[in-house]
């Protein structure tokens, strides 16, 4: 079995989901260009995209962890928040040029129009992409009902809490969240659970730890869950 095989399916008109080994990228086909959000682990992602559309590709990453940048070198330029440049170049050794994407920037490909929202915490430059007219948001790894990695360099629970509070203030602008892991479509109410649990963590109010069900975390990291929120944390 080819572990790097991609699975693709049409999510909405002009909106494709591309899955690989438990992570998702998203391809939006616009009027004159297409937008690829995130780059999976590896393999020939560019050919997958070109099999769906022949329009020029613009590539954005929600954050620079390796499972979102694995195919970055297949593209001429990768847009991300500059707070991710260090992680992108140094941790993952990428050579495709990184271009800045700032909070408040708008990515308009005609059929879809995304506003960039900075949501640090999972990583310093994590972003969400808000489509106000179609009323959904791409949340990267930051909005999920499954375990969120909150251990290691760049993870910051206070920043994560601030980001969830920020998203709560935008709740009137979207009805669903598309996530990079776990459930494809999340109810925006999960943001309330994540904010509440992050606050509990900062106050030292932790439930009993569990083993990482995915088996990918180091031995000193345990899974803590409350309601629909779960964090992988390094705790004694």
C-alpha positions in Angstrom: 0.0 0.0 0.0 1.3 3.4 -0.9 1.2 5.5 2.2 1.6 8.7 0.3 -1.4 8.1 -1.9 -3.9 11.0 -2.2 -7.6 10.8 -1.9 -9.6 13.6 -3.6 -13.3 14.5 -3.5 -15.5 17.4 -4.3 -16.7 19.1 -1.1 -18.7 21.9 -2.7 -18.8 23.4 -6.1 -15.3 24.4 -7.0 -13.9 23.2 -3.6 -11.9 20.0 -3.4 -10.6 18.1 -0.4 -7.3 16.3 -0.8 -6.4 13.8 2.0 -3.2 12.0 2.7 -2.3 10.0 5.8 -4.7 11.8 8.1 -4.1 15.3 7.0 -6.0 17.5 4.5 -5.2 20.1 1.9 -7.9 22.1 0.2 -8.1 23.2 -3.5 -10.4 26.0 -4.5 -10.9 26.6 -8.2 -11.7 30.3 -9.0 -12.4 32.3 -12.1 -8.9 32.7 -13.4 -6.7 30.9 -10.8 -6.9 28.2 -8.1 -5.9 28.3 -4.5 -4.2 25.4 -2.7 -4.3 25.5 1.1 -1.6 23.4 2.7 0.7 20.8 1.1 0.3 17.5 2.9 3.3 15.2 3.8 4.8 14.5 0.4 4.3 12.9 -3.0 3.2 14.5 -6.2 0.6 16.9 -5.0 1.1 19.3 -7.9 0.0 16.6 -10.4 -3.1 15.9 -8.3 -4.0 19.6 -8.5 -3.3 19.8 -12.2 -5.5 16.8 -12.7 -8.4 18.8 -11.2 -7.7 22.2 -12.8 -5.4 23.7 -15.4 -5.6 27.2 -13.8 -2.5 28.8 -12.3 -2.0 27.8 -8.7 -1.5 30.1 -5.7 -0.4 28.2 -2.6 -1.0 29.2 1.0 -0.2 27.3 4.2 -2.1 27.7 7.4 1.2 26.9 9.4 4.6 25.4 8.7 4.5 22.0 10.4 5.9 19.3 8.2 2.5 17.6 7.4 1.3 20.9 5.9 4.5 21.7 3.9 5.7 18.4 2.6 5.1 19.2 -1.1 6.0 22.9 -0.9 9.1 22.6 -3.1 6.9 21.5 -6.0 5.6 25.1 -6.2 7.3 28.4 -7.1 6.2 30.4 -4.1 4.4 29.6 -0.8 2.4 32.3 1.1 2.3 32.2 4.9 2.4 34.5 7.8 6.0 35.7 8.4 5.9 34.3 11.9 6.2 30.9 10.2 9.3 31.7 8.2 11.7 30.3 10.8 9.7 27.1 11.2 9.4 26.8 7.4 13.0 27.3 6.5 14.9 25.9 9.5 12.8 23.2 10.9 11.6 21.7 7.6 14.5 22.7 5.4 12.4 24.0 2.6 13.8 25.8 -0.4 10.7 27.1 -2.2 10.5 30.9 -1.5 8.2 32.0 1.2 6.1 35.1 0.6 4.4 37.1 3.4 0.7 36.9 4.1 -0.5 39.3 6.7 -3.6 39.5 8.9 -6.4 41.3 7.1 -5.0 40.4 3.6 -7.7 39.2 1.2 -7.2 36.3 -1.2 -9.7 36.8 -4.0 -9.9 34.2 -6.7 -13.3 35.3 -7.9 -15.5 32.4 -6.9 -14.0 32.4 -3.4 -12.7 35.3 -1.3 -10.8 34.7 1.9 -9.8 37.0 4.7 -6.6 36.1 6.6 -7.1 35.8 10.4 -4.0 35.4 12.5 -4.6 32.8 15.3 -1.3 32.0 17.1 -1.0 29.2 19.6 -0.6 26.0 17.8 2.3 27.8 16.0 3.3 31.5 16.2 2.0 32.3 12.7 -1.0 30.0 12.4 -3.8 31.5 10.3 -7.4 30.8 9.5 -9.1 31.7 6.2 -12.5 33.2 6.5 -15.0 33.1 3.6 -17.7 35.5 4.8 -20.1 35.2 1.8 -20.1 31.3 1.8 -19.9 31.4 5.7 -17.1 29.0 6.4 -13.6 29.1 7.8 -10.5 27.0 7.1 -9.0 26.4 10.6 -5.8 24.5 9.9 -4.8 22.5 13.0 -6.1 25.1 15.5 -9.9 24.3 15.4 -10.6 20.6 15.9 -12.5 18.2 18.1 -9.6 15.8 18.0 -6.3 16.1 19.8 -4.3 19.3 19.0 -0.5 19.3 19.4 0.3 21.8 22.1 3.8 20.6 23.0 7.2 21.5 21.6 8.7 24.7 20.0 6.3 27.4 19.2 3.2 26.0 21.0 1.7 28.5 23.4 -1.5 27.9 25.4 -2.1 31.6 26.4 -1.8 32.6 22.7 -4.1 29.8 21.7 -6.7 31.0 24.2 -6.5 34.5 22.9 -7.0 33.2 19.4 -10.1 31.2 20.3 -11.5 34.3 22.0 -10.8 36.2 18.8 -12.6 33.6 16.7 -15.6 33.6 19.1 -16.0 37.3 18.3 -16.3 36.3 14.6 -18.8 33.5 15.1 -21.6 35.5 13.4 -19.6 35.3 10.2 -19.4 31.6 9.7 -21.6 28.5 10.1 -19.0 25.7 9.8 -15.3 25.0 10.1 -13.2 22.9 7.7 -10.4 21.2 9.7 -7.0 19.7 8.6 -7.3 16.7 10.8 -10.1 14.6 12.5 -13.5 15.6 11.3 -13.7 17.4 8.0 -16.5 19.7 9.1 -16.6 21.0 12.7 -19.5 22.8 14.4 -18.2 26.3 15.3 -19.3 25.6 18.9 -16.1 23.6 19.2 -14.3 27.0 19.5 -16.1 27.6 22.8 -14.9 24.2 24.1 -11.4 24.9 23.0 -11.4 28.3 24.7 -12.8 26.9 27.9 -10.4 24.1 28.1 -7.4 26.3 27.3 -8.4 28.5 30.2 -8.7 25.4 32.5 -5.2 24.3 31.4 -3.7 27.7 32.3 -5.4 27.5 35.7 -3.9 24.0 36.3 -7.3 22.3 36.1 -6.5 19.2 34.1 -8.5 16.0 33.7 -6.8 12.6 34.1 -4.2 12.1 31.3 -4.6 9.5 28.6 -2.2 7.9 26.2 -1.9 9.4 22.7 -4.3 7.3 20.6 -2.3 8.1 17.5 0.9 6.9 19.1 2.9 9.7 17.5 3.7 11.8 20.6 6.9 11.3 22.6 6.7 9.4 25.9 6.5 12.5 28.1 3.5 13.9 26.3 0.0 12.9 27.3 -3.5 13.6 26.0 -5.9 15.7 28.0 -9.6 15.9 27.0 -12.6 17.8 28.2 -15.8 18.0 26.2 -15.0 18.3 22.5 -11.5 19.7 23.2 -8.3 17.7 23.4 -4.7 18.8 23.8 -1.4 16.8 23.6 0.6 18.4 26.4 4.1 17.8 27.9 3.2 17.4 31.6 4.9 15.5 34.4 
